[in-house]
Amino acid sequence: MPYRESEIVHLNSIAATIKQLLADYESASPLYRSYQVSNLKMMCRWLEKFISPRISLGAAEKAKELGIDPETLHSTRWEQQPTRLQDKNGEKFHFEHFVPVGSMAKQILSLQDRSIPNIEEILRSAEIAWITKVEDQKLTDNGFRSVRPNPAECYKKAGIGFVGD
């Protein structure tokens, strides 16, 4: 499970907040809908704060090259990249939303029944991964920059494997 054990309890309240945010989505003005979607995407993006990242095989190798224990990546958040990963300019590692934020938002918006359990089920699919910049480029080159119908298959097609798989 990607969520840290101490944090998974928050999913229900996050789902409830999203439900409230989207309560009048269908009848809202285009401007307000845009506001709702922007907030929904931010809420999906910030789920990263509660998730223990996966580690690509390439990122584990890069960490070893730098003298960093690859296990450190499991507890490293994006904002810690410059110091903990010795990657001041973000040229070595990439903090990737395994399931793209936009995809999660679209799934939530397309729900016929935006109940808390249905929203929470989608939120549970969130995963984060540390990959290398080279691996990130492979995703882009294969057309998977922000659209990944089956994320695991997309990473596999791009030749990206993960520690523990």
Backbone as a chain_set.jsonl record, in Angstrom:
{"seq": "MPYRESEIVHLNSIAATIKQLLADYESASPLYRSYQVSNLKMMCRWLEKFISPRISLGAAEKAKELGIDPETLHSTRWEQQPTRLQDKNGEKFHFEHFVPVGSMAKQILSLQDRSIPNIEEILRSAEIAWITKVEDQKLTDNGFRSVRPNPAECYKKAGIGFVGD", "coords": {"N": [[0.848, -1.186, 0.0], [0.661, 2.163, -0.928], [0.182, 4.41, 0.713], [1.267, 6.008, 3.665], [1.008, 4.38, 6.734], [0.202, 5.896, 8.95], [-1.115, 7.97, 7.763], [-3.226, 7.245, 6.095], [-5.696, 7.384, 7.224], [-6.701, 9.874, 6.698], [-7.833, 9.915, 4.199], [-10.628, 9.6, 3.975], [-11.684, 12.044, 4.931], [-10.555, 13.769, 3.071], [-11.787, 12.869, 0.733], [-14.418, 13.55, 1.397], [-14.213, 16.329, 1.429], [-13.634, 16.806, -1.257], [-16.007, 15.886, -2.381], [-17.797, 17.837, -1.397], [-16.666, 20.114, -2.6], [-17.286, 19.62, -5.268], [-20.03, 19.61, -5.323], [-21.904, 21.255, -6.654], [-21.081, 21.126, -9.261], [-22.086, 20.435, -11.895], [-24.014, 22.421, -12.347], [-22.623, 24.744, -12.152], [-21.057, 27.866, -13.142], [-18.96, 28.328, -16.065], [-16.542, 29.578, -15.296], [-16.452, 29.147, -12.51], [-16.442, 26.362, -12.516], [-13.941, 25.889, -13.634], [-12.368, 26.813, -11.545], [-13.103, 24.903, -9.604], [-12.078, 22.535, -10.776], [-9.335, 23.143, -10.872], [-8.771, 23.251, -8.121], [-9.441, 20.622, -7.407], [-7.489, 19.162, -8.842], [-5.201, 20.083, -7.517], [-5.649, 19.034, -4.982], [-5.505, 16.319, -5.571], [-2.855, 16.211, -6.449], [-1.436, 16.864, -4.124], [-1.748, 14.633, -2.583], [0.548, 13.298, -2.573], [1.963, 13.961, -0.323], [1.24, 12.142, 1.58], [2.105, 9.681, 0.838], [4.304, 6.933, 0.506], [6.96, 6.901, -1.588], [7.488, 4.858, -4.527], [10.399, 3.238, -5.871], [12.315, 3.506, -8.699], [14.302, 1.148, -10.551], [16.41, 2.374, -11.844], [16.592, 4.805, -10.41], [17.324, 3.835, -7.909], [19.849, 2.813, -8.498], [21.146, 5.176, -9.303], [21.074, 6.582, -6.888], [22.782, 4.965, -5.341], [25.193, 5.387, -6.758], [25.674, 7.984, -5.997], [26.27, 7.673, -3.39], [24.163, 7.424, -1.662], [21.851, 5.814, 0.388], [19.546, 3.8, -1.188], [17.078, 3.281, 0.05], [16.472, 5.597, 1.342], [15.044, 7.092, -0.441], [12.382, 6.305, -0.168], [11.372, 7.821, 1.909], [11.714, 10.389, 1.133], [10.569, 13.508, 0.158], [9.363, 15.604, -2.548], [10.186, 18.316, -2.158], [12.475, 17.955, -0.699], [14.416, 17.09, -2.352], [16.722, 18.632, -3.351], [18.526, 18.647, -1.141], [18.558, 16.091, 0.326], [18.938, 14.31, -1.777], [21.048, 15.266, -3.141], [20.599, 16.854, -5.413], [20.36, 19.514, -6.564], [19.449, 21.06, -8.788], [17.54, 19.454, -9.891], [18.353, 17.614, -11.864], [18.962, 14.949, -11.847], [17.091, 13.229, -10.594], [13.54, 12.494, -10.698], [10.44, 13.312, -9.398], [7.724, 11.551, -9.621], [4.285, 11.347, -10.463], [2.842, 8.447, -10.433], [0.295, 7.557, -11.22], [-1.143, 9.826, -13.227], [-1.992, 13.15, -12.161], [-3.998, 14.596, -13.531], [-5.432, 12.489, -14.67], [-6.533, 11.23, -12.439], [-8.192, 13.283, -11.524], [-9.982, 13.495, -13.701], [-11.191, 10.981, -13.549], [-12.584, 11.217, -11.135], [-14.304, 13.348, -11.73], [-15.844, 12.134, -13.688], [-17.403, 10.32, -12.376], [-20.545, 8.838, -11.866], [-21.853, 8.676, -9.497], [-20.865, 10.588, -7.063], [-20.019, 9.743, -4.451], [-18.625, 9.588, -1.135], [-17.256, 7.084, -0.588], [-16.798, 6.225, -3.287], [-15.197, 8.272, -4.35], [-13.055, 8.1, -2.593], [-12.062, 5.587, -3.277], [-10.87, 6.09, -5.766], [-8.912, 7.915, -4.954], [-7.293, 6.227, -3.496], [-5.836, 5.001, -5.467], [-3.671, 6.539, -6.006], [-0.229, 6.917, -6.539], [3.232, 7.476, -6.04], [6.447, 7.95, -7.477], [9.974, 7.74, -7.404], [11.978, 8.397, -10.047], [14.567, 8.372, -12.559], [15.862, 11.226, -14.396], [16.436, 10.445, -16.976], [14.772, 8.214, -17.242], [12.316, 9.498, -16.993], [12.312, 10.934, -19.371], [12.081, 8.794, -21.118], [9.446, 7.981, -20.637], [8.11, 10.22, -21.677], [9.005, 10.122, -24.364], [7.703, 7.835, -25.185], [5.127, 8.63, -25.278], [3.799, 8.916, -22.87], [3.707, 11.024, -21.086], [1.698, 12.512, -19.655], [-0.566, 11.059, -19.897], [-1.72, 8.008, -19.085], [-3.203, 5.231, -19.582], [-3.071, 2.656, -18.43], [-1.098, 2.674, -15.967], [1.002, 0.921, -14.941], [1.575, -0.735, -17.139], [2.417, 1.188, -18.961], [4.806, 2.15, -17.828], [6.258, -0.188, -17.957], [6.372, -0.581, -20.763], [7.987, 1.57, -21.355], [10.315, 0.668, -20.387], [10.909, 0.811, -17.668], [11.555, -0.341, -14.544], [10.766, -1.361, -11.157], [11.957, -1.296, -7.783], [11.426, -4.109, -5.832], [9.41, -5.175, -7.393]], "CA": [[0.0, 0.0, 0.0], [1.541, 3.317, -1.018], [-0.03, 5.415, 1.752], [1.882, 5.751, 4.966], [-0.002, 3.847, 7.657], [-0.296, 6.963, 9.826], [-1.783, 8.997, 6.976], [-4.354, 6.744, 5.31], [-6.932, 7.776, 7.913], [-7.157, 11.169, 6.183], [-8.474, 9.792, 2.886], [-12.065, 9.792, 4.076], [-11.996, 13.477, 5.03], [-10.186, 14.38, 1.787], [-12.884, 12.511, -0.179], [-15.585, 14.355, 1.78], [-13.937, 17.697, 0.985], [-13.801, 16.805, -2.717], [-17.454, 15.777, -2.645], [-18.367, 19.163, -1.141], [-16.148, 21.008, -3.632], [-17.937, 19.348, -6.556], [-21.469, 19.443, -5.103], [-22.699, 21.961, -7.664], [-20.245, 21.16, -10.461], [-22.881, 20.427, -13.127], [-24.77, 23.668, -12.527], [-21.737, 25.89, -11.947], [-20.63, 28.641, -14.31], [-17.668, 27.847, -16.571], [-15.454, 30.132, -14.493], [-16.404, 28.435, -11.233], [-16.019, 24.984, -12.825], [-12.49, 25.952, -13.795], [-11.858, 26.934, -10.174], [-13.29, 23.607, -8.966], [-11.136, 21.573, -11.366], [-7.993, 23.512, -10.393], [-8.654, 22.814, -6.726], [-9.452, 19.161, -7.411], [-6.16, 18.709, -9.273], [-4.245, 20.366, -6.44], [-5.887, 18.058, -3.917], [-4.955, 15.047, -6.057], [-1.39, 16.353, -6.466], [-0.876, 16.897, -2.773], [-1.8, 13.316, -1.942], [1.943, 12.88, -2.496], [2.452, 14.194, 1.043], [0.831, 11.017, 2.421], [2.478, 8.438, 0.164], [5.699, 6.499, 0.474], [7.238, 6.708, -3.012], [8.156, 3.702, -5.106], [11.734, 3.59, -6.353], [12.673, 2.797, -9.927], [15.623, 0.5, -10.507], [17.375, 3.398, -12.231], [16.77, 5.752, -9.3], [18.089, 3.13, -6.863], [21.239, 2.766, -8.969], [21.669, 6.547, -9.256], [21.308, 6.9, -5.474], [24.018, 4.254, -4.941], [26.323, 6.1, -7.375], [25.876, 9.216, -5.242], [26.552, 7.326, -1.995], [22.915, 7.553, -0.9], [21.12, 4.566, 0.552], [18.304, 3.896, -1.968], [15.901, 3.272, 0.931], [16.207, 6.997, 1.687], [14.058, 7.618, -1.387], [11.019, 6.024, 0.316], [10.923, 8.855, 2.85], [12.099, 11.696, 0.613], [9.529, 14.224, -0.567], [9.852, 16.425, -3.65], [10.876, 19.527, -1.703], [13.746, 17.572, -0.073], [15.291, 16.604, -3.419], [18.03, 19.286, -3.441], [19.427, 18.337, -0.035], [18.672, 14.66, 0.624], [19.354, 13.55, -2.956], [22.162, 15.968, -3.782], [20.081, 17.136, -6.754], [19.947, 20.905, -6.397], [18.743, 21.579, -9.966], [16.611, 18.449, -10.394], [18.893, 17.046, -13.1], [19.222, 13.51, -11.696], [15.893, 12.494, -10.187], [12.237, 13.091, -11.006], [9.376, 12.888, -8.491], [6.687, 11.284, -10.609], [2.966, 10.834, -10.094], [2.686, 7.187, -11.172], [-1.01, 7.803, -11.833], [-1.142, 11.285, -13.414], [-2.964, 13.958, -11.424], [-5.116, 14.878, -14.419], [-6.219, 11.26, -14.829], [-7.325, 11.047, -11.215], [-9.245, 14.307, -11.511], [-10.986, 13.109, -14.704], [-11.943, 9.839, -13.013], [-13.507, 11.723, -10.114], [-15.331, 14.145, -12.409], [-16.703, 11.273, -14.507], [-18.229, 9.455, -11.533], [-21.99, 9.074, -11.862], [-22.19, 8.828, -8.082], [-19.701, 11.141, -6.367], [-20.115, 9.457, -3.019], [-17.329, 9.576, -0.456], [-16.526, 5.836, -0.877], [-16.354, 6.174, -4.683], [-14.074, 9.21, -4.486], [-11.944, 7.539, -1.829], [-11.497, 4.474, -4.061], [-9.968, 6.681, -6.765], [-7.77, 8.488, -4.232], [-6.424, 5.117, -3.095], [-5.004, 4.583, -6.6], [-2.524, 7.446, -6.126], [1.108, 6.407, -6.241], [4.332, 8.371, -6.388], [7.673, 7.179, -7.73], [11.219, 8.399, -7.757], [12.604, 7.844, -11.233], [15.639, 9.259, -13.015], [15.488, 12.13, -15.487], [16.502, 9.642, -18.201], [13.533, 7.423, -17.27], [11.228, 10.44, -17.252], [12.342, 11.206, -20.81], [11.561, 7.593, -21.784], [7.986, 8.078, -20.561], [7.708, 11.244, -22.638], [9.278, 9.619, -25.717], [6.717, 6.797, -25.482], [3.796, 9.239, -25.28], [3.168, 8.71, -21.562], [4.034, 12.153, -20.213], [0.614, 12.816, -18.718], [-1.688, 10.159, -20.154], [-1.318, 6.621, -18.87], [-4.418, 4.445, -19.345], [-2.685, 1.609, -17.486], [0.236, 3.151, -15.593], [2.014, -0.138, -14.814], [1.94, -1.141, -18.501], [3.142, 2.301, -19.581], [6.174, 2.131, -17.309], [6.872, -1.396, -18.513], [6.669, -0.297, -22.179], [9.089, 2.534, -21.386], [11.503, -0.011, -19.869], [11.178, 1.26, -16.3], [11.198, -1.315, -13.524], [10.762, -0.826, -9.797], [12.47, -2.109, -6.681], [10.373, -4.882, -5.18], [8.463, -5.768, -8.356]], "C": [[0.884, 1.238, 0.0], [1.362, 4.349, 0.097], [0.683, 5.015, 3.03], [0.759, 5.38, 5.931], [-0.622, 4.956, 8.508], [-1.135, 8.003, 9.077], [-3.048, 8.534, 6.27], [-5.702, 7.131, 5.931], [-7.514, 9.081, 7.357], [-7.913, 11.062, 4.863], [-9.97, 10.053, 2.93], [-12.417, 11.28, 4.135], [-11.604, 14.216, 3.75], [-11.291, 14.104, 0.764], [-14.126, 13.344, 0.125], [-15.413, 15.808, 1.323], [-14.118, 17.816, -0.528], [-15.276, 16.724, -3.08], [-18.118, 17.138, -2.472], [-17.935, 20.157, -2.213], [-16.931, 20.869, -4.931], [-19.463, 19.248, -6.466], [-22.318, 20.111, -6.182], [-21.959, 22.058, -9.006], [-21.068, 21.272, -11.751], [-23.594, 21.748, -13.391], [-23.901, 24.922, -12.405], [-21.423, 26.61, -13.262], [-19.294, 28.083, -14.807], [-16.476, 28.347, -15.749], [-15.324, 29.385, -13.161], [-16.0, 26.974, -11.447], [-14.501, 24.918, -12.965], [-11.805, 26.02, -12.429], [-11.954, 25.585, -9.458], [-12.279, 22.583, -9.478], [-9.71, 21.871, -10.911], [-7.781, 23.051, -8.96], [-8.633, 21.289, -6.609], [-8.078, 18.614, -7.798], [-5.115, 18.945, -8.192], [-4.414, 19.362, -5.303], [-5.338, 16.684, -4.322], [-3.425, 15.09, -6.045], [-0.815, 16.222, -5.057], [-1.095, 15.614, -1.989], [-0.383, 12.774, -1.768], [2.52, 13.049, -1.091], [2.206, 12.985, 1.952], [1.349, 9.674, 1.93], [3.971, 8.176, 0.269], [6.04, 6.172, -0.982], [7.847, 5.341, -3.346], [9.508, 4.179, -5.615], [12.01, 2.795, -7.62], [14.057, 2.166, -9.745], [16.711, 1.506, -10.873], [17.646, 4.399, -11.126], [17.565, 5.114, -8.161], [19.574, 3.089, -7.233], [21.884, 4.145, -8.891], [21.966, 6.957, -7.81], [22.602, 6.235, -4.991], [25.258, 4.959, -5.49], [26.681, 7.35, -6.58], [26.203, 8.959, -3.769], [25.348, 7.484, -1.086], [22.266, 6.184, -0.806], [19.807, 4.683, -0.213], [17.033, 3.898, -1.111], [15.513, 4.676, 1.378], [15.111, 7.579, 0.8], [12.62, 7.386, -0.911], [10.482, 7.123, 1.227], [11.275, 10.272, 2.382], [10.96, 12.293, -0.205], [10.172, 15.136, -1.619], [10.682, 17.611, -3.165], [12.218, 19.23, -1.031], [14.792, 17.125, -1.1], [16.658, 17.3, -3.451], [19.012, 18.858, -2.343], [19.626, 16.829, 0.165], [19.203, 13.842, -0.547], [20.497, 14.215, -3.721], [21.809, 16.352, -5.223], [19.48, 18.539, -6.771], [19.106, 21.425, -7.563], [17.785, 20.56, -10.575], [17.058, 17.805, -11.695], [19.072, 15.533, -13.043], [17.95, 12.708, -11.463], [14.629, 13.253, -10.593], [11.195, 12.463, -10.082], [8.108, 12.765, -9.321], [5.388, 10.799, -9.978], [2.708, 9.636, -10.992], [1.348, 7.194, -11.917], [-1.094, 9.319, -11.993], [-2.292, 11.983, -12.677], [-4.205, 14.227, -12.277], [-6.019, 13.672, -14.626], [-7.099, 11.012, -13.614], [-8.481, 12.04, -11.176], [-10.355, 13.943, -12.509], [-11.833, 11.936, -14.214], [-12.981, 10.299, -11.995], [-14.646, 12.502, -10.774], [-16.298, 13.284, -13.212], [-17.58, 10.325, -13.683], [-19.702, 9.834, -11.662], [-22.47, 9.357, -10.439], [-20.939, 9.303, -7.353], [-19.862, 10.984, -4.855], [-18.707, 9.445, -2.43], [-16.593, 8.258, -0.717], [-16.018, 5.743, -2.314], [-15.162, 7.097, -4.936], [-12.851, 8.634, -3.784], [-11.273, 6.386, -2.583], [-10.522, 4.994, -5.121], [-8.73, 7.255, -6.081], [-6.786, 7.409, -3.806], [-5.505, 4.641, -4.229], [-3.755, 5.456, -6.756], [-1.237, 6.738, -5.729], [2.119, 7.436, -6.723], [5.555, 7.493, -6.613], [8.844, 8.119, -7.955], [11.776, 7.657, -8.956], [13.752, 8.777, -11.611], [15.12, 10.18, -14.111], [15.507, 11.383, -16.821], [15.226, 8.81, -18.335], [12.323, 8.309, -17.553], [11.151, 10.76, -18.747], [11.819, 10.009, -21.607], [10.031, 7.583, -21.761], [7.465, 9.064, -21.612], [7.868, 10.738, -24.07], [8.264, 8.561, -26.149], [5.286, 7.317, -25.436], [3.052, 9.132, -23.96], [3.457, 9.841, -20.59], [2.929, 12.401, -19.184], [-0.627, 11.956, -18.937], [-1.186, 8.728, -20.058], [-2.554, 5.786, -18.546], [-4.198, 3.307, -18.344], [-1.257, 1.944, -17.064], [1.306, 2.063, -15.527], [2.495, -0.591, -16.192], [2.754, -0.054, -19.201], [4.596, 2.333, -19.121], [6.926, 0.937, -17.878], [7.271, -1.17, -19.975], [7.834, 0.677, -22.32], [10.381, 1.928, -20.825], [11.887, 0.408, -18.46], [10.653, 0.221, -15.328], [11.334, -0.695, -12.145], [11.313, -1.827, -8.787], [11.283, -2.828, -6.048], [9.352, -5.491, -6.111], [8.953, -7.135, -8.808]], "O": [[1.773, 1.355, 0.844], [2.297, 5.09, 0.398], [0.699, 3.847, 3.421], [-0.305, 5.999, 5.933], [-1.827, 4.954, 8.755], [-1.796, 8.83, 9.707], [-3.868, 9.367, 5.883], [-6.718, 7.194, 5.24], [-8.701, 9.353, 7.536], [-8.568, 12.019, 4.449], [-10.519, 10.665, 2.014], [-13.347, 11.724, 3.461], [-12.258, 15.192, 3.382], [-11.685, 14.999, 0.017], [-14.811, 13.794, -0.794], [-16.374, 16.436, 0.878], [-14.678, 18.795, -1.021], [-15.736, 17.419, -3.987], [-18.918, 17.547, -3.313], [-18.747, 20.955, -2.683], [-17.208, 21.857, -5.612], [-20.114, 18.845, -7.43], [-23.351, 19.57, -6.577], [-22.2, 22.979, -9.786], [-20.774, 22.112, -12.602], [-23.758, 22.144, -14.545], [-24.401, 26.038, -12.542], [-21.517, 26.031, -14.344], [-18.575, 27.435, -14.046], [-15.512, 27.61, -15.537], [-14.221, 29.036, -12.74], [-15.28, 26.412, -10.621], [-13.863, 23.99, -12.467], [-10.79, 25.363, -12.196], [-11.01, 25.167, -8.787], [-11.69, 21.845, -8.688], [-8.956, 20.95, -10.598], [-6.723, 22.517, -8.627], [-7.887, 20.736, -5.801], [-7.567, 17.702, -7.148], [-4.242, 18.105, -7.974], [-3.429, 18.897, -4.729], [-4.77, 15.973, -3.493], [-2.778, 14.112, -5.671], [0.186, 15.537, -4.848], [-0.667, 15.517, -0.839], [-0.137, 11.906, -0.93], [3.463, 12.352, -0.719], [2.88, 12.821, 2.969], [1.067, 8.64, 2.535], [4.79, 9.086, 0.136], [5.458, 5.249, -1.552], [8.604, 4.762, -2.567], [9.734, 5.379, -5.77], [11.947, 1.566, -7.619], [14.857, 2.59, -8.911], [17.797, 1.497, -10.293], [18.789, 4.804, -10.918], [18.383, 5.777, -7.523], [20.442, 3.303, -6.387], [23.031, 4.275, -8.464], [22.981, 7.598, -7.537], [23.416, 6.865, -4.317], [26.254, 5.114, -4.782], [27.849, 7.73, -6.498], [26.389, 9.897, -2.994], [25.495, 7.659, 0.124], [22.147, 5.476, -1.806], [19.016, 5.581, 0.079], [16.018, 4.464, -1.517], [14.365, 4.921, 1.75], [14.346, 8.445, 1.226], [11.734, 8.183, -1.218], [9.271, 7.331, 1.306], [11.15, 11.232, 3.142], [10.453, 11.67, -1.138], [11.373, 15.4, -1.576], [11.757, 17.879, -3.701], [13.015, 20.143, -0.815], [15.928, 16.819, -0.737], [17.673, 16.615, -3.57], [20.208, 18.723, -2.604], [20.762, 16.355, 0.17], [19.84, 12.807, -0.349], [20.864, 13.778, -4.811], [22.621, 16.192, -6.134], [18.278, 18.726, -6.962], [18.143, 22.16, -7.343], [17.269, 20.784, -11.67], [16.226, 17.482, -12.542], [19.306, 14.898, -14.071], [17.752, 11.646, -12.054], [14.642, 14.466, -10.799], [11.083, 11.241, -9.996], [7.494, 13.77, -9.68], [5.39, 9.956, -9.081], [2.391, 9.791, -12.171], [1.288, 6.872, -13.103], [-1.115, 10.035, -10.992], [-3.405, 11.466, -12.59], [-5.331, 14.1, -11.797], [-7.236, 13.817, -14.743], [-8.263, 10.632, -13.742], [-9.609, 11.681, -10.837], [-11.537, 14.071, -12.191], [-13.044, 11.901, -14.435], [-14.117, 9.825, -11.996], [-15.811, 12.332, -10.415], [-17.454, 13.666, -13.398], [-18.41, 9.608, -14.242], [-20.059, 11.009, -11.575], [-23.37, 10.167, -10.215], [-20.051, 8.503, -7.058], [-19.842, 11.956, -4.099], [-17.722, 9.307, -3.155], [-15.406, 8.293, -1.04], [-14.92, 5.236, -2.543], [-14.23, 6.735, -5.654], [-11.743, 8.677, -4.319], [-10.052, 6.233, -2.529], [-9.466, 4.4, -5.341], [-7.616, 7.094, -6.581], [-5.58, 7.65, -3.759], [-4.512, 3.958, -3.978], [-2.877, 5.138, -7.559], [-1.176, 6.05, -4.71], [1.884, 8.164, -7.687], [5.684, 6.425, -6.014], [8.718, 9.154, -8.61], [12.016, 6.451, -8.901], [13.888, 9.857, -11.037], [14.059, 9.936, -14.685], [14.687, 11.657, -17.697], [14.662, 8.713, -19.425], [11.411, 7.906, -18.274], [10.063, 10.847, -19.316], [11.187, 10.184, -22.649], [9.395, 7.218, -22.75], [6.51, 8.779, -22.334], [6.969, 10.907, -24.894], [7.995, 8.405, -27.341], [4.337, 6.54, -25.543], [1.827, 9.242, -23.921], [3.448, 9.625, -19.378], [3.197, 12.488, -17.985], [-1.625, 12.113, -18.234], [-0.342, 8.292, -20.842], [-2.919, 5.642, -17.379], [-5.061, 3.038, -17.507], [-0.305, 1.539, -17.733], [2.417, 2.271, -16.016], [3.691, -0.808, -16.391], [3.681, -0.358, -19.952], [5.506, 2.52, -19.928], [8.098, 1.048, -18.238], [8.378, -1.526, -20.379], [8.582, 0.616, -23.296], [11.417, 2.592, -20.79], [13.062, 0.364, -18.097], [9.456, -0.063, -15.291], [11.942, 0.363, -11.985], [11.149, -3.038, -8.929], [10.256, -2.211, -5.765], [8.498, -6.257, -5.663], [8.295, -7.791, -9.615]]}, "num_chains": 1, "name": "protein.A"}
